[in-house]
Amino acid sequence: IFFRRSFMATPYVKEKLGGVVLVIIDPQNDFHPGGSLAIPTADEDSARTAKFITEKALAIDEIVVTLDSHQRFHIAHGLFWTDSSNKHPPPFTIITAADIEAGKWRSCVPEYQEIGLTYARKLEEAGRFKICIWPEHCIIGTTGHNVRPSVMEALNYWAEVNKKEIRWVFKGQNIFTEMYSALKAEVPLQDSRTRRNVELIDFIKKHDRILVCGQALSHCVNFTTRDLVESFRAHHDKVIVMTDGSSPVPGFEKEGQTFLNDMRALGVQTKTMPEVAATVL
């Protein structure tokens, strides 16, 4: 079941307030060793997550899993851009609005040039990012898009023992904007999939405890959690980031640590899974 863009609860199932929801961000093959955007310690994170789900299946009331879901041709992939020599930018190239204005980079589809420039300007105005060219990852329909088998096995076990559905959420399908957060795109467009996902936020917020893990700590876990906490007026302490179930993208360790520090300052809890199992569930 997907919430709006696709998260929407089954209409004939009455949802209860309270309980524990586990939110797993992007536990996909491409973020694990052997994937195109591999995080070296992701397999250890996933093993701990799978063990936690299996051992505490009856204590977890709901599970939400987000899936980074891209096209090859995307504004944050090299295929979208070219330089004056018709060469695509390599991964981790930063493209600024000034670069585009100066002709250093242009869209390889002329009709998309203005779209790319407008996007770069709005992204920079928002203050969180510039366009970063990522290795092509989580391409819809590929093995890299799939959930890591260890986590998928645990999810299937949870569904079996609880007789409940996993709440699946696709993010990142629109080719003209990035979506680090599962709750809204960095630059929302007319496409409803890019706008603030009120249904998903409300579903998560109704729980007494919100457990968050997944990949990557520096990016999608970071900004999904920030956007979720921003929607709360109080009770930030019911959000718990499980630090042994998430790791930063290599080279972005500082961003991951800053995220944790910022969340603690707001009252969000950070715990390991054994700590959660012993003190929360």
C-alpha positions as CSV (number, residue, x, y, z in Angstrom):
1,I,0.0,0.0,0.0
2,F,1.4,3.4,-1.0
3,F,0.7,6.7,0.6
4,R,-0.7,9.1,-1.9
5,R,2.2,9.4,-4.3
6,S,1.5,6.9,-3.0
7,F,0.8,6.5,0.6
8,M,-2.9,5.7,1.2
9,A,-4.3,3.6,4.0
10,T,-6.6,0.7,3.1
11,P,-10.0,2.4,3.4
12,Y,-11.8,-0.4,5.2
13,V,-9.2,-0.8,7.9
14,K,-9.8,1.4,10.9
15,E,-6.6,2.9,12.2
16,K,-6.0,3.3,15.9
17,L,-4.1,6.0,17.7
18,G,-0.9,5.4,19.5
19,G,1.5,2.5,19.4
20,V,4.9,2.2,17.7
21,V,5.7,2.9,14.1
22,L,9.0,1.9,12.5
23,V,10.1,4.2,9.6
24,I,12.8,2.6,7.5
25,I,14.3,5.0,5.0
26,D,15.6,3.6,1.6
27,P,16.9,0.2,2.7
28,Q,17.8,-0.6,-0.9
29,N,20.6,-2.6,-2.6
30,D,22.2,0.4,-4.3
31,F,23.0,1.9,-0.9
32,H,24.7,-1.3,0.2
33,P,28.1,-2.8,-0.7
34,G,28.1,-3.7,-4.4
35,G,25.5,-1.0,-5.2
36,S,26.1,2.1,-7.2
37,L,26.0,4.5,-4.2
38,A,27.3,2.0,-1.6
39,I,27.7,2.9,2.1
40,P,30.4,0.6,3.4
41,T,28.6,-0.2,6.7
42,A,25.1,-0.5,5.4
43,D,25.0,-4.3,5.5
44,E,25.8,-4.2,9.2
45,D,23.0,-1.6,9.7
46,S,20.6,-3.8,7.8
47,A,21.5,-6.9,9.7
48,R,20.8,-5.1,13.0
49,T,17.5,-3.7,11.6
50,A,16.4,-7.1,10.4
51,K,17.2,-8.6,13.8
52,F,15.3,-5.8,15.6
53,I,12.2,-6.3,13.4
54,T,12.3,-10.1,13.9
55,E,12.8,-10.1,17.7
56,K,10.4,-7.2,18.3
57,A,7.8,-7.9,15.6
58,L,4.9,-8.0,18.0
59,A,5.9,-4.7,19.7
60,I,6.0,-2.8,16.4
61,D,2.5,-1.7,15.4
62,E,3.2,-0.3,11.9
63,I,6.1,-0.2,9.5
64,V,6.6,2.5,6.8
65,V,9.3,1.8,4.2
66,T,10.4,4.5,1.8
67,L,12.0,3.7,-1.5
68,D,14.2,6.0,-3.5
69,S,12.8,5.6,-7.0
70,H,14.5,7.3,-10.0
71,Q,14.6,7.4,-13.7
72,R,18.1,7.2,-15.4
73,F,17.3,10.6,-17.0
74,H,17.1,12.8,-13.9
75,I,18.2,16.3,-13.0
76,A,20.7,14.9,-10.4
77,H,22.2,12.4,-12.8
78,G,25.0,13.1,-15.3
79,L,22.9,12.0,-18.2
80,F,20.7,15.2,-17.9
81,W,23.7,17.6,-18.3
82,T,26.5,18.2,-20.7
83,D,29.4,20.6,-21.1
84,S,30.6,22.5,-24.2
85,S,32.4,19.3,-25.3
86,N,29.3,17.2,-25.0
87,K,30.7,15.4,-22.0
88,H,28.4,14.5,-19.0
89,P,29.5,15.6,-15.5
90,P,31.0,12.8,-13.4
91,P,29.4,11.7,-10.1
92,F,29.7,14.2,-7.2
93,T,30.1,17.2,-9.6
94,I,28.4,20.3,-8.0
95,I,26.4,22.3,-10.6
96,T,25.5,25.9,-9.5
97,A,23.0,28.3,-11.1
98,A,26.0,30.5,-11.9
99,D,27.6,27.5,-13.8
100,I,24.5,27.1,-15.9
101,E,24.2,30.9,-16.6
102,A,27.8,30.9,-17.7
103,G,27.3,28.0,-20.0
104,K,29.6,25.6,-18.1
105,W,26.8,23.1,-17.9
106,R,23.6,22.9,-20.0
107,S,20.8,20.4,-20.3
108,C,21.3,18.0,-23.1
109,V,17.6,18.6,-24.0
110,P,17.4,22.3,-25.0
111,E,13.8,22.5,-23.9
112,Y,14.9,21.7,-20.3
113,Q,17.6,24.4,-20.1
114,E,15.3,26.9,-18.4
115,I,13.8,24.2,-16.1
116,G,17.3,23.3,-15.0
117,L,18.4,26.9,-14.3
118,T,15.2,27.7,-12.4
119,Y,15.6,24.6,-10.4
120,A,19.2,25.4,-9.5
121,R,18.2,28.9,-8.4
122,K,15.4,27.7,-6.2
123,L,17.5,24.9,-4.7
124,E,20.2,27.4,-3.7
125,E,17.6,29.9,-2.5
126,A,16.3,27.3,-0.1
127,G,19.7,27.1,1.5
128,R,20.1,23.3,1.9
129,F,21.7,22.2,-1.4
130,K,23.2,22.9,-4.7
131,I,22.7,20.4,-7.6
132,C,24.9,17.4,-6.8
133,I,25.4,14.8,-9.6
134,W,24.9,11.4,-8.0
135,P,25.9,8.0,-9.4
136,E,22.8,6.6,-11.1
137,H,21.0,4.7,-8.3
138,C,17.7,3.1,-7.4
139,I,16.6,3.1,-11.0
140,I,13.0,1.8,-11.0
141,G,12.9,-1.8,-12.1
142,T,16.5,-2.7,-11.4
143,T,18.0,-4.9,-8.7
144,G,19.5,-1.7,-7.1
145,H,16.0,-0.5,-6.4
146,N,15.1,-3.6,-4.5
147,V,15.1,-3.8,-0.7
148,R,18.1,-5.5,0.8
149,P,17.2,-9.2,1.2
150,S,18.0,-9.3,5.0
151,V,15.6,-6.5,5.6
152,M,13.0,-7.8,3.2
153,E,12.9,-11.2,4.9
154,A,12.3,-9.5,8.3
155,L,9.6,-7.3,6.8
156,N,7.8,-10.4,5.4
157,Y,8.1,-12.1,8.8
158,W,6.6,-9.0,10.5
159,A,3.7,-9.0,8.1
160,E,3.1,-12.7,8.7
161,V,3.0,-12.6,12.5
162,N,1.0,-9.3,12.7
163,K,-1.3,-10.0,9.7
164,K,-0.7,-6.4,8.6
165,E,0.5,-4.5,5.5
166,I,3.8,-2.7,5.0
167,R,3.2,0.9,4.2
168,W,5.4,1.5,1.1
169,V,6.3,5.0,-0.1
170,F,8.0,5.8,-3.4
171,K,10.0,9.0,-3.6
172,G,12.0,10.7,-6.3
173,Q,10.1,9.7,-9.4
174,N,9.8,13.3,-10.8
175,I,12.9,13.9,-13.0
176,F,13.0,17.7,-12.4
177,T,13.6,17.8,-8.6
178,E,15.5,15.9,-5.9
179,M,13.8,14.3,-3.0
180,Y,16.1,13.6,-0.1
181,S,13.1,13.8,2.3
182,A,10.4,11.3,1.9
183,L,7.9,14.0,2.9
184,K,8.5,16.6,0.2
185,A,10.8,17.4,-2.7
186,E,13.6,19.9,-2.3
187,V,11.8,22.1,-4.8
188,P,8.1,21.1,-4.9
189,L,6.5,21.2,-8.4
190,Q,2.9,21.0,-9.7
191,D,3.3,17.2,-9.5
192,S,1.5,16.2,-6.3
193,R,4.2,13.5,-5.6
194,T,6.7,16.3,-4.9
195,R,4.5,18.2,-2.5
196,R,4.3,17.9,1.3
197,N,2.8,14.5,2.0
198,V,0.3,15.4,4.6
199,E,-1.3,11.9,4.7
200,L,2.0,10.3,5.5
201,I,3.0,12.9,8.1
202,D,-0.4,12.5,9.9
203,F,-0.1,8.7,9.8
204,I,3.3,8.8,11.4
205,K,2.5,11.5,13.9
206,K,-0.4,9.6,15.5
207,H,1.9,7.1,17.0
208,D,3.3,7.3,20.6
209,R,6.8,6.2,19.4
210,I,8.4,6.9,16.0
211,L,11.5,4.8,15.4
212,V,13.7,5.9,12.4
213,C,16.5,4.1,10.7
214,G,17.8,3.5,7.1
215,Q,20.1,5.1,4.6
216,A,21.7,7.4,4.5
217,L,22.1,9.2,7.8
218,S,23.7,12.2,6.1
219,H,20.9,12.6,3.5
220,C,17.5,10.9,3.3
221,V,17.3,9.9,7.0
222,N,18.5,13.4,7.9
223,F,16.0,15.4,5.9
224,T,13.0,13.1,6.3
225,T,13.4,13.3,10.1
226,R,14.0,17.1,10.0
227,D,10.8,17.6,7.9
228,L,8.8,15.2,10.2
229,V,10.0,17.0,13.4
230,E,9.3,20.4,11.8
231,S,5.6,19.4,11.6
232,F,5.4,18.8,15.4
233,R,4.5,21.6,17.8
234,A,5.8,19.5,20.7
235,H,6.6,16.0,21.8
236,H,9.8,15.8,19.7
237,D,11.0,13.2,22.2
238,K,8.6,10.6,20.8
239,V,10.9,10.5,17.7
240,I,13.9,8.1,18.2
241,V,16.7,7.9,15.6
242,M,18.2,4.4,15.9
243,T,21.9,5.3,15.4
244,D,23.1,1.7,14.8
245,G,20.7,1.3,11.8
246,S,22.0,4.2,9.7
247,S,25.3,5.4,8.3
248,P,26.4,8.5,6.3
249,V,27.4,8.6,2.7
250,P,31.2,8.4,2.6
251,G,32.6,12.0,2.7
252,F,29.4,13.3,4.3
253,E,30.1,12.2,7.9
254,K,30.0,15.8,9.2
255,E,26.5,16.2,7.8
256,G,25.4,13.1,9.6
257,Q,26.8,14.2,12.9
258,T,25.4,17.7,12.5
259,F,22.0,16.1,12.0
260,L,22.2,14.1,15.1
261,N,23.4,17.1,17.1
262,D,20.5,19.2,15.8
263,M,17.9,16.6,16.6
264,R,19.2,16.1,20.1
265,A,19.0,19.9,20.6
266,L,15.3,19.7,19.7
267,G,14.6,16.8,22.1
268,V,14.6,14.0,19.6
269,Q,16.1,10.9,21.1
270,T,19.0,9.0,19.7
271,K,19.4,5.4,20.8
272,T,20.8,2.1,19.6
273,M,18.4,-0.7,18.8
274,P,19.3,-2.7,22.0
275,E,18.6,0.4,24.0
276,V,15.2,0.9,22.3
277,A,14.4,-2.8,22.8
278,A,15.2,-2.5,26.5
279,T,13.8,0.9,27.4
280,V,11.0,1.7,24.9
281,L,9.4,-1.5,23.6
